Structures are given as structure tokens and as C-alpha cells.
Amino acid sequence: MKLIFHFIKKEFRQFRRDRKMFMTILIAPVIQLIFLGYAATLDVNTVHTAVFDKDRTEKSRELIRSFEKSGYFQIDHYITNYDELTKLLDKGEVLMGLIIPPDFEKNIERKESAEVQTIFDGSDGNKASIAAGYSQGVVSGYSQNIRFNVLEKSGKIIPMSGTIQPEIRVWYNPDMTARNYMLPGIFGLILLIITTNLTSLAIVKEREIGTLEQLLVTPIKPYQMILGKLVPFTILGFASLILVFTVMKLWFNIEIKGNVVYLYFSSFLFMLSTLGGGLFISTISKTQFQAMIISSFIMIMPMIFLSGFTFPIENMPRVVQYMTYLIPLRYFNIIVRGVVLKGLGITDLWQETLALFSIGIAILTFASLRFHKKL
């Protein structure tokens, strides 16, 4: 035990001398959280719009004002033909084109149906569908106002009738802000990048500079060397996690509703997988560059794409959905979001906790045996 303690002290001294590693562990996670916190959102707050008003009447101007008053549509261009709209959509300068046909006002005054055309840039289907929903709401509200005005001017009495009035209550994320959902998922991403990369790079670096061979001639045993390497990065991973939680609370004002101790415990279980992955990568890499490339393609990218952080798992093909059960980040994302947003505990998430523990132990055991054999 004393030998492992001295080995850990050696690792921390090396960390203190390496300023780049200090930046990677303590400064980079905070910067990543802030940038990703603003970038990783699916909300569409501004729909850049071009208007082609062929009618140029009071009714058409009222419709345009209805779009502007909604707070989602920003009228950037008034155009005079379809060619201009095509160029703006091709360049990505607008997301939607609003075309008001001639005789728009006349058709309304005749109590006939008046058509309006909206053209969307469907390159990003999510943004286009959200913007289309916004536009349908604006047009529906505008047409309903016209109907009431016509009935009022005609002097007809609108009979009172019973209606169903829904009372909407949004749990866990009352503002329905995508950032509140995405930010907890970034914790696992940061832990994955830091612990996997640092573990693999630190061991490969010692092999490159020749200090690993010097360690082999000392009385230290392989399991002591593994513990001496993994324990410091576990501590540093928790340090990064504390910083990230603090920034989330102070910068983005997101409280942790659940048990913080359970959150740290699940983070430790997740780090079993990431540290084991980094240890395995160190056994198949000869240089730090190789370790960095392999960790990106073998560990980081598959976990990001198959964990549900970027793409919903339920939208994936059935075969790929089965593959996601082997991804520890999938379970960690469920746990973190459940604890932070819903206040869930281990009694609610015991299945994910057990899966995270089992995968972590399996990966770490396999990586340790291979590392021992490689030594």
C-alpha cells in the first residue's frame, strides 16, 4: 500500500510539472461546458424569413406583422421574384420564404379561402419542421381573428358553448429549454474525453521516453502500477466533475434535484469503463499520436453517436439499438439526466446502475489483464 501511495505521489508531481495537462483537466472542461452549453441546443428561436408580397394590401401587411409579433420570425428580406428567394435559400441566408399571392385581400373580403405559400429550407429537417409549426400557428391565429371580425361586423351573435380547455403542466423542464436537457449529457462526454485520453496518453508517454522500462526493474508489481496510474486520473476526473457541476449551477442556473452522492457514485462507475478503455488503448498504441487517434475512433466517437447524446436511440435501426446496450455512456446519460432534472435515485435507476457497474468491471478487468500481459 505504501508503494502505491508513493507511485500516486509521483503521478501528481508529474501532473504539476506538466502545464498542458493542467489546462486539459481543469480549464478545458469548463470551457467545453460553456461553449457546448450554448451550442448544443435544438431550440429554434429565430427564423430568418424572406417575404414576397404580391398583394401589397392592408391585409397582407397585417399577416406579415403577425409573423413579426410572434417573436420567432425575423423578416430579413423583401423580395420581388422567386429567383431571389431561391438564391437566399441556397446561400442559407433565410430558413423560410413567405409568399402572399395577389387578390389575397379580395378573397378575404369575398369570404373565400385565401392561400398563403411558405417555402422552407429542409436541409435541416428538425429546424424546418419547428419553423413550419410556428408558421402554422401564426396563420391559424390570423385566420381565426378574421373569422371573429367578420362575425362581429355582420352583427351575428356568437352562441356560447362549452369547450375543452387543456391545462398544461410541464414537469422537470418547465421552460422546455433544450439546453437544460443537453447540459447534463455533456458531463459524460467531458469525463469520457478526459479520463480516456489522459490514461492512454500518460502510459504511452512513459513508454516513449523510456521511464516505463525503469519502472519494470523496480519491485513494483503490475497491479500496483495499474492502481498507481488509475487512481490519480480518477481523482482528477472527480475534480473536473466538481468544476463542471459548479459552472452549471452558477453560469446556467441549473440545480441538481437528486442525490449528489449517488451522482458521484455513478460517475465513478462510468469512469471504470473510461479508465479501462484508456488502459486498453495504451497496450495497442506505440505513440501518443496513435493513442489519441485510436481513442477517438474506438471509444469516443462510438459512445457519442450510440449513447443517445446526439441522436435518439429509438430512431435508430433495430440492430443498432441492440448495440447501444454495450455503450456505458448510454446508461450514464440516463442516470445523470434523471438525477439532475427529475431528482431520481438509485431505487429508480438501479438497472442502469447495475449495467454501468457490470460493463465497467468487465472493461477494466480485460484491460488490466492485457496490460499485465503486455508488461
N, C-alpha and C positions, 0 to 999 in steps of 0.2 A: 504493500500500500504506500509506503514511504517513497518507493522508487517511482510509482505512478504520479505521486504528488510532485516530485521534482521534475518529472517529464512535463507535467502540465505547466509548471512554473517556467520551464524553458520555452514552451509554446507561446505563453503570454509575453515573455520578454521579446521573442521574435516578432510578435504582433506589434508590440510597442515601437520597435525599431522600423517597422515597415509602414510608412505613412500611407502608401497606396491601399494597403489592406484596411487601415483605419478608415479611410474615406469610403471604401467599399462596404464596410459593415455598419458604420454608424451614420454616415452622411447620405450615402446613396439611397437607402430605404426611405428616408424622409422625403428626399427629392422625388423619388419614384411615386410615393403615395400622393403627394400634392399634384404632380403632373397627371398621373393616371386618374386621380380623383376628379379632375376636370375633364379629362379626355375620354375616359371610359364611361360614357353615358349614352343611352339610346333616346333621350328626350329630344324632341324637335320643337324648339322654342321660337324659331324664326323661319318662315317660309318665304324665300325671295321670289317675288312674283313680277311677271310682265303682263300688262293689260292691253288688250286690243279691243277698244270700244268702237264698234261700227255704228252704234246708235247715237251716241253723244247727246243724250237727253237727261232730264232730271232723274228719271227712274234708274237709268244706267249708272249715273253718278251716285245715287243712293246705295245701289248694290256694291259699288266699289268702296264706298265709305263703310259699309257693313263689314267688308273683309278687313279693312284697316282697323276698325274699332274692336275686332275680335282679339287683337293683341298678338296674333300668330303670323299674320301676313304683312309683309313689308313690300310695298309697291316700289320697285326699283326702276322700272322702265315702262313708258307708254309707247307702244309701237303702232305701226300703220299697215303691216302686212305679215303674212305667215313666214316669209323668209327671214325676217328679223327675229321672230320667235325661235325658229329653227337654229339660227346661229347662237342665240343666247343659251338655249338648251344644250347645244353641242359643246359650248365652252364651259358649261357648268355655272354660269352666272345667275341663273334662275332655276328654281325647282318646279315652278308651276306657271303656266300661261292661262290667263282668264280671257276668254273671247266672248264678247257680248254682241249678238247678231243685230242687224238692222231690224226696225219695227219691233224692238223689244218693248218700248213703252206703249206702242199702239196695241200690241197683243194683250198687254195687261189691262189697258182701258177697255178693250173689247171683251174682257173677261175670258180670254182664250189662253191656252198654255203658252208660256214664253220660255224658250230654251236658252240655256247658257252652256258654253263649252269650256271644260277645263282640261288642259294637257299637262301631263306630269313627266318629269324625267324619272323613268323607272329603273335606272341603273342600280340605285339602292332601293330595293323593294320595300324595306322597312320604313324609310323616310317617306317614300311616295305614298304608302298606304296610310300612314299617320296624317300626312298633309291632305290626302283625299278625304279622310274622316273629318278633319277640320272644315274643309270646304263644304262638305255636305251639311254640316251643322249650321254654317253661316247661311247657305241658300235656303235651308229648311226654315230657319228663323225669319228670314226676309220674306219668304212666300207666306208664312203664317201671319205676319204683320199686315201684308197686303190684303189677305182674306178678311181680317178683322176690320180693316179700314173700309173695305167695300161694303161689308155688312152694316157698319155704323153709318156710312153715308146714305145707304138705302133706307135707313130707318127701321130695319128689321130688328126684332127683339131676339137676342140670342138666348134660347132656353137654358136654364141652369140644369145640369145633370151631374150625377155622381161620377167621380173619376177615381182612378187608382193613382195615388201619389206615392212613389217609392221613397223610402228613407234610406239613404246610402250611408253606410259606415265602413270606412276603410281601416282595417286592422294592420298593425305592425309598421306600416309606412303611410301615415295619413296624408302626407303631401304627394304621395305617388311619384316621388323623385327617384329616377333610376340610379342616381349616384349613391343613395343610401343602400341600394341592393348590391351595387358593384364594388363599393369600397371594402366590405368585409372579405370579398373574394380575393382582393389584392393581397391580403395578409399571407395566404398560402402561396401566392405567386412570389412574393418577396422572400419568404422563408425557403422556398424551393431554389431560387436563384442563388441566394447567399450560401446556404449550407452545402448544396451540391457542388457548386463551383469551388468554394474555398477548400472543402475537404479534398477534392480530386487534385486541385492545383497545388495545395500545400505539400502533399505526399510526393507528387511528381516533381515538384521543385527540389525537394531534398534528394531525390534520385538524380536529378540533373547536375546539381552542384556537388554531389558525392558524399553528403552528410548521412544519407541513409545507410551506406556501407559502413560508415563509422559506428552507427547505432547498432548494427548487426553484430559487431565484435564485442559489444558491452554485455553485461549479464542480463540485460532486459529481455523479457520473454515476449513472444508475438502478441499475446492477449494484452499485456501491459502497454505495448506500443500502440495497439489499436485504441485502448481506452485513453491513453495519453494524447492521442490525436483527436478522438471524437469528443471527449469531454469539453475541451476549450471551445470547440465550434458550437457545441450545444449551448454553452453559457453565452457565447457571442450571439447566437441565434435568439436567445431569450432577450438579450439586451436590445437587439434590433426590434423585436416584437414589442417591448415596452415603449420604445420610442415611437413606433408606428401607432400604437393604441393612444398614446398621449397626443400625437398630432391629430388623429382622428377626432378626439374629444375637443381639443382646443381650437383646431382650424376649421373642421367641418361640423362641429357641434353634434356629433353622433354618440349617444350614450350606449354603454354595454348593459343591456337589460337583464342578462342572465348571470350565472355564477362565473366570476373571473377565474377562480381556482380551477374550475373544470375546463375553462377555455385554455389556460396554460397547460393543463394536463393533456388535453387533446393536441395541442401544439407540439408537446414533447413526443407524443405517439407519431405524429406526422413526421417529425424530424428523424425518427428511427428509419423511415423509408428514404428520406433525402440524404442523410449521412451515410446510410448503407449504399445508396446509389453512387455517391461520390467516392466511397471507398472502392467499389467495384470498378468504376471508371479509372481510378488510379492504377489498377492492376493491368489494364489493357492499353494504357497510354504511355508513350515514351517521352513525350514533351508536353509542356504546358499548353501549347497551341492545340495539340491533338486532344488533350483533356477537355479543353474549352469547347471544341467543335463536337466531340462525342457527347458531352453532357447536354449540349443544345439539342442535338438530333435524337438522342436516345432517351433522355429524361425530360427536359424542359418543354420542348415543343409538343410531344405526345400528351403530356399532362395538361397543358394549356388547352389543346384542341379537344381532348376527350373527357375532360373533367366537368364540362358544363359551364365553365367560366366564360368562354367565348360564344359557344353555340349550345342551344338547348339539347339535352340528351334525347328527349322524346322525339325530336325531329330527325334524328339520325337513323340510318338503316338498322334493321333488327340485329344483324351480325355485329355491327359496330357498337350497338347498345350493350351487347353481352361483353364486348371487350372492355368497356368502361368500368366493369366491376373489378378489374385488376388495377385501376388507377387510384392511388391513395388520395390524390388531390380532390377527387370526386367526393369522398366521404368527409374530408376536412372542410370543403366549401359548405356542405350541408350543415356540419356542426357549427362552424363559425357564424353563418347567417342565422341559424336557429338560436344561438346564444345571444348574439348582438341585437338582432331585430325582434325576436319573439320571446326571449327570456327562457328558452328551453334548457333542460338539464340532462344529466346522464340517464335519468329514468325514461326520458322521451327519445334519446338518441343512443341508446345502448347498442343497437345493432350496428350503427355507423362506427361507434367507438370500438366495438369488438373487431369489425372488419379492418379498421385502421391499425389496431394493435397486431392483428394476425399478419397483415401484409408487411408491416414494419419489421416484425421479428423475422419473418421469412427472408426479406431482402437483406437485412443486416447480418443474419446468420450465414447466408450464402456468400455475401461479400467478404465477411471475416474469414471464412474457410478458404476462399480463393486468395485472399491477401496473405494468409498464413502459408499456403502452398507456394505462392509467388516468392515469398521471402526465403 
